[in-house]
Amino acid sequence: MPMPVFEDYQPAGDCACPGCAQRRRALARGRAIPLRDGGHPAARGARRALVLATAAGVVLGGGGSAVALHTPAPGPGPVTLDDPDTPQGGRAPLHGRPSTVTRPPGLPGAPSAVRRIDRATIINRAKRWLDAKVPYSMSAYWTDGYRQDCSGYVSMAWNLGTNEWTGSLHTFATPITKDELLPGDMLLFHNPANPNNGSHVTLFGGWADATRTHYIAYEQTRPNTRKQATPYAYWNNATKYLPYRFTGVAGGIVPDAPQPGPSPVVSTVFPGTSKFGPGADNAHVAELGAMLIGRGASRFYPQGASRKWSDSDRQATQAFQRAQGWTGTDADGVPGSHTWRLLVERGGKDIPPGAPGGTTTPTTPTTPTTPTSPTAPTAPTVPIGHAGPGGVAAYPGARVFRPGTSHPAIGALGRQLVKKGFGKHYTSGPSARWSEADRRNVEAFQRAQGWRGSSADGYPGPETWRRLFA
């Protein structure tokens, strides 16, 4: 008598390999077993009946190999083992590499212990993909074995040794508050009802402004890894993102993250003016930026402090110098020994809110100029962004259009967007202060040009500016 077709497959309930895990999920869903695993097209109904009978036996009699499918994993939160078709893919070991992580039986990807890692290392690992411009993919894997999606990116940065998804990353972390966020923590939104609808995770890189309304987000998204100032907690579904801290983090603050004061390791000895200015690229520039941020210059650094000298450093330094009452060459935006000492020792006055930076920022008069006589002709004032005798006004630069920035060009941009029919996201009209409404309206305009991806990110560049005011 031939053996029944359903008896040629014995599921291994305690096998942790991805293949067996997938087979268990197929059985639990009543799907047919592939022919290479002993399946047969006619056996689907029989196998489904066998699975249902086995499950019933577990419920009524206890025991059985299927118990592993319903045993919760140890840790701070629940784990969904029957992971659905998520935007990140399922939990699995590193692609193409032998696993070095100990896992409980039946739970591929869930380690029993986490590796210790400091915050600086987390951010440096995140920057590797940023520098390599790793393309986003829900199915491809980078050379380090991590999946090229948002949860694979965080798994890589935390050095988990496994590829996780938004439904499991919380088991490696502890919930924290917004005020407790530090570089290397994560902001997670998992939609258990429909993981394809908005589930996402970002790495927190530090606050982008003193009001803590924007933060630097490291994330894996289309078209590739990016780092940018992001409204808290995200562009959409903002209230659903929750802050978490990796349980394996071991102190250490990232040097270029915005901090309340200067790092104690900064020397009071001035490194010399040659370390600052156009073309400079060294640790002293990053130290200067971090100290200035701690003295009220966050708005000049939408992307955080950097080793490379930029106009943000010049403007922030000049704002600090002017806050001390200095003028002329004493407030030229390049730090001298006196500026450096005040910053290191936290002496002098902080930069007041809304203090101007450099003198190169274009401005427009708030009131018309009074003629010297009734018959004296008044030169026409050309508002920023409007065409004058020489055509469209010059593009003011990308630094103008960043969270927390106020500038006349932002107001001119908003008015032109409304004029062109792209002002639906304004609820109280455009203003001189950059807002999320400005970004969304610019994005709509860019998409109307047929642009996609990073070309339609909502931040106006020279070509957006030219077309908008043409």
C-alpha positions as CSV (number, residue, x, y, z in Angstrom):
1,M,0.0,0.0,0.0
2,P,1.6,3.4,-1.0
3,M,2.4,5.8,1.8
4,P,0.0,8.8,2.0
5,V,1.4,11.8,0.2
6,F,1.3,14.0,3.2
7,E,3.6,11.8,5.3
8,D,6.7,12.4,3.3
9,Y,7.4,15.8,5.0
10,Q,8.2,16.2,8.7
11,P,8.5,19.9,9.7
12,A,11.4,20.5,12.1
13,G,9.8,22.8,14.7
14,D,13.2,23.6,16.3
15,C,15.3,24.2,13.2
16,A,16.4,27.8,13.0
17,C,17.5,27.9,9.4
18,P,15.6,30.3,7.1
19,G,14.4,27.5,4.9
20,C,12.7,25.6,7.7
21,A,11.3,28.8,9.0
22,Q,9.8,29.6,5.6
23,R,8.4,26.0,5.4
24,R,6.7,26.4,8.8
25,R,5.1,29.7,7.7
26,A,3.9,28.0,4.6
27,L,2.4,25.2,6.6
28,A,0.8,27.6,9.1
29,R,-0.9,29.5,6.2
30,G,-2.0,26.3,4.5
31,R,0.1,26.8,1.5
32,A,1.4,23.9,-0.7
33,I,4.9,22.6,0.0
34,P,7.2,23.1,-3.0
35,L,7.9,19.9,-5.1
36,R,11.6,20.0,-4.0
37,D,10.5,19.6,-0.4
38,G,8.3,16.6,-1.1
39,G,5.2,18.4,-2.1
40,H,2.6,17.5,-4.7
41,P,0.0,19.7,-6.4
42,A,-2.8,17.4,-5.2
43,A,-1.7,17.5,-1.6
44,R,-2.6,21.1,-0.7
45,G,-5.9,20.2,0.9
46,A,-4.5,17.2,2.7
47,R,-1.6,19.2,4.1
48,R,-3.9,22.0,5.2
49,A,-6.1,19.5,7.0
50,L,-3.0,18.0,8.7
51,V,-1.8,21.4,9.9
52,L,-5.2,22.3,11.3
53,A,-5.4,18.9,13.0
54,T,-1.9,19.3,14.5
55,A,-2.8,22.8,15.7
56,A,-6.0,21.5,17.3
57,G,-4.0,18.8,19.0
58,V,-1.6,21.3,20.4
59,V,-4.4,23.5,21.8
60,L,-6.3,20.5,23.3
61,G,-3.5,18.2,24.4
62,G,-0.4,20.4,24.7
63,G,3.1,19.7,23.4
64,G,4.1,18.9,19.9
65,S,6.6,20.4,17.6
66,A,4.2,23.2,16.5
67,V,4.4,24.8,20.0
68,A,7.6,26.7,18.9
69,L,5.4,28.7,16.5
70,H,3.4,30.2,19.3
71,T,6.1,30.5,22.0
72,P,7.0,34.2,22.6
73,A,10.6,35.1,22.4
74,P,12.4,36.3,25.5
75,G,12.9,40.0,25.6
76,P,11.2,43.3,26.3
77,G,8.4,43.0,23.8
78,P,6.3,40.6,21.7
79,V,7.6,39.1,18.5
80,T,5.4,38.3,15.5
81,L,6.8,35.0,14.1
82,D,4.4,34.7,11.3
83,D,5.8,37.9,9.7
84,P,3.7,39.1,6.8
85,D,4.9,40.5,3.5
86,T,6.6,43.5,5.0
87,P,8.3,46.3,3.1
88,Q,11.6,45.1,4.6
89,G,11.4,41.4,4.1
90,G,11.6,38.8,6.9
91,R,14.0,38.3,9.7
92,A,17.1,36.3,8.7
93,P,20.8,35.9,9.3
94,L,23.3,37.9,7.3
95,H,23.1,37.1,3.6
96,G,25.8,34.8,2.4
97,R,27.6,34.6,5.7
98,P,27.6,32.0,8.5
99,S,25.7,33.2,11.5
100,T,27.8,34.1,14.6
101,V,24.8,34.9,16.8
102,T,23.2,32.5,19.3
103,R,19.4,32.2,18.8
104,P,16.6,30.5,20.7
105,P,15.1,27.5,18.9
106,G,12.7,28.3,16.1
107,L,13.4,32.0,16.1
108,P,15.8,32.9,13.2
109,G,17.2,36.3,13.6
110,A,16.5,36.8,17.3
111,P,19.7,36.8,19.3
112,S,19.9,35.8,23.0
113,A,22.5,38.5,23.6
114,V,23.5,41.7,21.9
115,R,26.9,43.1,21.1
116,R,28.1,46.2,22.9
117,I,28.7,49.2,20.7
118,D,29.3,52.9,21.3
119,R,27.3,55.7,19.7
120,A,30.2,57.0,17.7
121,T,30.6,53.6,16.1
122,I,26.9,53.4,15.3
123,I,27.0,56.7,13.5
124,N,30.2,55.8,11.7
125,R,28.7,52.5,10.5
126,A,25.7,54.5,9.3
127,K,28.0,56.9,7.4
128,R,29.5,53.9,5.5
129,W,26.3,53.3,3.5
130,L,25.8,57.1,3.2
131,D,29.3,57.5,1.6
132,A,28.7,54.5,-0.6
133,K,25.2,55.7,-1.7
134,V,23.8,52.2,-1.1
135,P,20.7,51.9,-3.3
136,Y,17.4,51.1,-1.6
137,S,16.1,47.5,-2.2
138,M,13.7,45.3,-0.3
139,S,15.4,42.1,-1.6
140,A,19.0,42.9,-2.4
141,Y,21.9,42.7,0.1
142,W,25.0,44.9,0.5
143,T,28.5,43.5,0.6
144,D,28.3,43.3,4.4
145,G,25.3,40.9,4.3
146,Y,22.6,43.4,5.4
147,R,19.4,43.9,3.5
148,Q,19.3,47.3,1.7
149,D,16.1,48.6,3.3
150,C,15.3,50.8,6.3
151,S,15.3,48.0,8.9
152,G,18.4,46.3,7.3
153,Y,20.2,49.7,7.6
154,V,19.5,50.0,11.4
155,S,20.4,46.3,11.8
156,M,23.7,47.1,10.2
157,A,24.4,50.3,12.1
158,W,23.7,48.5,15.4
159,N,25.8,45.6,14.3
160,L,23.1,43.1,15.2
161,G,24.5,40.3,13.0
162,T,21.0,39.6,11.7
163,N,18.6,41.3,9.3
164,E,15.6,42.5,11.2
165,W,12.3,44.2,10.2
166,T,10.2,46.9,11.8
167,G,8.2,44.3,13.7
168,S,11.2,43.0,15.5
169,L,13.7,45.9,16.0
170,H,12.0,46.9,19.2
171,T,13.0,43.7,20.8
172,F,16.6,44.9,20.7
173,A,15.8,48.2,22.3
174,T,14.2,50.0,25.2
175,P,11.5,52.7,24.8
176,I,12.7,56.2,25.7
177,T,11.3,59.8,25.6
178,K,11.9,62.5,23.0
179,D,14.0,64.4,25.6
180,E,16.3,61.4,26.1
181,L,17.1,60.9,22.4
182,L,20.9,60.7,21.6
183,P,22.7,60.0,18.4
184,G,22.5,56.3,17.6
185,D,18.9,55.8,18.9
186,M,16.1,55.0,16.5
187,L,12.6,56.4,15.7
188,L,10.4,53.5,14.7
189,F,6.9,53.3,13.2
190,H,5.5,49.8,12.8
191,N,2.0,49.3,11.5
192,P,1.0,45.8,12.7
193,A,-2.4,45.9,10.9
194,N,-0.7,46.6,7.6
195,P,3.1,46.7,7.6
196,N,3.1,47.9,4.0
197,N,1.3,51.0,5.0
198,G,3.9,53.5,6.3
199,S,6.2,51.2,8.4
200,H,9.6,52.8,8.6
201,V,12.6,53.4,10.9
202,T,15.3,56.1,11.0
203,L,18.5,56.6,13.0
204,F,18.6,59.7,15.2
205,G,21.7,61.7,14.4
206,G,21.2,64.7,16.7
207,W,19.0,67.8,16.9
208,A,19.0,70.2,13.9
209,D,17.8,73.2,15.9
210,A,17.6,74.6,19.4
211,T,13.7,74.2,19.4
212,R,14.1,70.4,18.8
213,T,11.4,70.5,16.0
214,H,13.9,68.9,13.5
215,Y,16.5,66.3,13.8
216,I,19.2,64.8,11.6
217,A,17.9,61.5,10.3
218,Y,20.0,58.8,8.8
219,E,17.8,56.5,6.8
220,Q,17.7,54.0,4.0
221,T,15.1,55.1,1.5
222,R,14.7,55.5,-2.2
223,P,16.8,56.1,-4.2
224,N,19.6,55.5,-1.7
225,T,20.9,56.1,1.8
226,R,20.5,59.7,2.9
227,K,21.1,62.1,5.8
228,Q,19.0,65.2,6.2
229,A,17.2,67.5,8.6
230,T,13.8,65.9,9.3
231,P,10.7,67.2,11.2
232,Y,10.1,65.4,14.4
233,A,9.3,62.6,14.3
234,Y,8.9,62.2,10.5
235,W,7.4,63.8,7.4
236,N,4.3,61.8,7.7
237,N,2.7,59.7,10.4
238,A,4.8,61.8,12.7
239,T,2.9,61.0,15.9
240,K,3.2,57.3,15.3
241,Y,7.0,57.2,15.4
242,L,8.4,56.0,18.8
243,P,11.9,56.6,20.1
244,Y,14.0,53.6,21.2
245,R,17.5,53.0,22.6
246,F,19.5,50.0,21.5
247,T,20.1,47.8,24.6
248,G,23.7,47.2,23.5
249,V,24.7,50.9,23.4
250,A,27.7,51.8,25.6
251,G,27.9,55.5,26.3
252,G,30.0,57.8,24.2
253,I,28.5,60.8,22.5
254,V,29.2,61.5,18.8
255,P,31.7,64.4,18.6
256,D,29.8,66.3,15.9
257,A,26.4,66.0,17.5
258,P,24.8,69.2,18.9
259,Q,25.6,69.3,22.6
260,P,24.7,71.7,25.4
261,G,28.3,72.7,25.7
262,P,31.8,72.1,24.3
263,S,33.5,68.8,24.6
264,P,35.9,68.6,27.6
265,V,38.6,67.3,25.3
266,V,38.8,70.6,23.3
267,S,42.1,72.3,24.1
268,T,42.1,75.9,25.2
269,V,45.2,76.4,23.0
270,F,44.1,78.1,19.8
271,P,45.1,75.9,16.8
272,G,45.8,78.9,14.6
273,T,43.9,80.7,11.8
274,S,45.3,78.4,9.2
275,K,43.0,75.7,10.4
276,F,39.9,77.7,9.5
277,G,38.6,79.3,6.3
278,P,37.8,78.1,2.8
279,G,39.3,74.7,2.0
280,A,40.0,73.8,5.6
281,D,39.1,70.1,6.5
282,N,40.2,69.0,10.0
283,A,38.9,68.2,13.5
284,H,39.2,71.7,14.7
285,V,36.5,72.9,12.3
286,A,34.2,70.2,13.7
287,E,35.0,71.3,17.3
288,L,34.3,74.9,16.4
289,G,30.9,74.0,14.9
290,A,30.0,71.9,17.9
291,M,30.9,74.7,20.3
292,L,29.0,77.3,18.3
293,I,25.9,75.0,18.2
294,G,26.1,74.9,22.0
295,R,26.1,78.7,22.1
296,G,22.9,79.2,20.0
297,A,24.1,78.6,16.4
298,S,22.0,75.5,15.6
299,R,20.1,77.3,12.8
300,F,23.3,77.8,10.9
301,Y,23.9,74.0,10.9
302,P,20.9,72.2,9.4
303,Q,23.1,69.2,8.7
304,G,25.1,69.4,11.9
305,A,28.8,70.3,12.4
306,S,31.4,69.0,9.9
307,R,35.1,68.8,9.5
308,K,34.9,70.8,6.3
309,W,34.8,74.6,6.5
310,S,31.6,76.0,5.1
311,D,29.8,79.3,5.0
312,S,27.7,78.0,7.9
313,D,30.9,78.1,10.0
314,R,31.7,81.6,8.9
315,Q,28.2,82.9,9.6
316,A,27.9,81.2,13.0
317,T,31.3,82.5,14.0
318,Q,30.4,86.0,12.9
319,A,27.1,85.8,14.8
320,F,29.0,84.8,18.0
321,Q,31.6,87.6,17.5
322,R,28.9,90.2,17.0
323,A,27.1,89.0,20.1
324,Q,30.2,90.1,22.0
325,G,29.8,93.6,20.5
326,W,32.6,93.3,18.1
327,T,32.6,94.9,14.7
328,G,34.8,95.3,11.6
329,T,37.7,92.9,11.3
330,D,37.0,91.7,14.8
331,A,33.8,90.1,13.5
332,D,35.0,88.7,10.2
333,G,33.6,85.2,10.8
334,V,37.1,83.6,11.2
335,P,37.9,82.6,14.8
336,G,40.9,84.1,16.5
337,S,42.5,83.2,19.8
338,H,40.0,85.3,21.8
339,T,37.0,83.8,20.0
340,W,38.4,80.3,20.6
341,R,39.0,80.9,24.3
342,L,35.5,82.2,24.9
343,L,34.0,79.2,23.2
344,V,36.1,76.6,25.0
345,E,35.6,78.3,28.4
346,R,32.0,79.1,27.7
347,G,32.7,82.8,28.3
348,G,31.1,85.8,26.8
349,K,27.5,86.1,25.5
350,D,25.5,83.4,23.6
351,I,24.2,84.1,20.1
352,P,20.7,85.7,20.5
353,P,17.8,84.1,18.7
354,G,17.4,85.4,15.2
355,A,20.8,87.1,15.2
356,P,22.0,87.6,11.6
357,G,25.1,85.8,10.3
358,G,27.2,87.1,7.5
359,T,26.8,90.2,5.6
360,T,26.5,88.4,2.2
361,T,22.8,87.4,2.8
362,P,20.6,89.5,0.5
363,T,17.9,91.5,2.2
364,T,15.0,93.7,1.1
365,P,13.8,96.9,2.8
366,T,10.7,96.5,5.0
367,T,9.6,100.1,4.2
368,P,9.9,102.2,1.1
369,T,12.7,104.7,1.0
370,T,11.6,108.3,1.5
371,P,12.6,110.5,-1.4
372,T,14.9,113.5,-0.5
373,S,12.6,115.9,-2.3
374,P,9.0,115.7,-3.8
375,T,10.5,115.6,-7.3
376,A,13.4,113.2,-6.7
377,P,12.8,110.0,-8.6
378,T,12.8,106.8,-6.5
379,A,14.6,103.8,-7.9
380,P,12.3,100.8,-8.2
381,T,12.8,98.1,-5.6
382,V,12.9,94.6,-7.1
383,P,11.7,92.0,-4.5
384,I,13.8,88.9,-4.2
385,G,12.8,86.3,-6.8
386,H,11.1,88.7,-9.2
387,A,12.4,89.5,-12.6
388,G,14.1,92.9,-12.9
389,P,15.8,94.6,-15.8
390,G,18.5,91.8,-15.8
391,G,15.9,89.0,-15.6
392,V,15.3,86.6,-12.7
393,A,17.0,87.5,-9.4
394,A,19.9,85.3,-8.4
395,Y,19.3,82.1,-6.6
396,P,20.0,82.8,-2.9
397,G,21.6,79.4,-2.2
398,A,20.4,76.1,-0.7
399,R,21.3,77.1,2.9
400,V,18.4,79.6,2.9
401,F,15.8,76.9,2.5
402,R,16.4,74.8,5.6
403,P,14.3,74.1,8.8
404,G,14.5,77.0,11.2
405,T,15.7,79.6,8.7
406,S,14.1,83.0,8.1
407,H,14.9,84.9,5.0
408,P,13.0,87.3,2.6
409,A,13.6,84.9,-0.2
410,I,11.5,82.3,1.5
411,G,8.5,84.6,1.5
412,A,9.1,85.5,-2.1
413,L,9.3,81.8,-3.0
414,G,5.9,81.2,-1.2
415,R,4.2,84.0,-2.9
416,Q,5.4,82.8,-6.3
417,L,4.2,79.2,-5.5
418,V,0.7,80.5,-4.7
419,K,0.8,82.6,-7.9
420,K,1.7,79.5,-9.9
421,G,-1.1,77.4,-8.3
422,F,1.1,75.4,-5.9
423,G,0.1,76.8,-2.5
424,K,-2.5,74.3,-1.3
425,H,-0.4,73.3,1.7
426,Y,-0.4,76.8,3.2
427,T,-2.9,77.2,6.0
428,S,-2.1,80.8,6.9
429,G,-0.2,82.1,3.9
430,P,3.5,82.0,3.1
431,S,5.9,83.7,5.4
432,A,9.7,84.5,5.6
433,R,10.3,81.5,7.8
434,W,10.8,78.1,6.1
435,S,8.2,75.5,7.0
436,E,7.0,72.0,6.0
437,A,4.2,73.7,4.0
438,D,6.9,75.4,1.9
439,R,8.7,72.1,1.3
440,R,5.5,70.3,0.3
441,N,4.5,73.0,-2.1
442,V,7.9,73.1,-3.7
443,E,7.8,69.3,-4.0
444,A,4.4,69.5,-5.8
445,F,5.9,72.1,-8.2
446,Q,9.0,69.9,-8.8
447,R,6.8,66.8,-9.5
448,A,4.8,68.9,-12.0
449,Q,8.1,69.3,-13.9
450,G,8.2,65.6,-14.2
451,W,11.0,65.2,-11.6
452,R,11.2,62.3,-9.2
453,G,13.3,61.0,-6.4
454,S,15.9,63.4,-5.0
455,S,15.1,65.9,-7.8
456,A,11.7,66.3,-6.1
457,D,12.6,66.5,-2.5
458,G,10.9,69.8,-1.8
459,Y,14.1,71.9,-1.4
460,P,14.5,74.5,-4.3
461,G,17.7,74.4,-6.3
462,P,18.8,76.8,-9.0
463,E,16.7,75.1,-11.7
464,T,13.6,75.0,-9.5
465,W,14.2,78.7,-8.7
466,R,14.6,79.6,-12.4
467,R,11.5,77.8,-13.6
468,L,9.4,79.1,-10.7
469,F,10.2,82.7,-11.4
470,A,10.4,82.4,-15.2
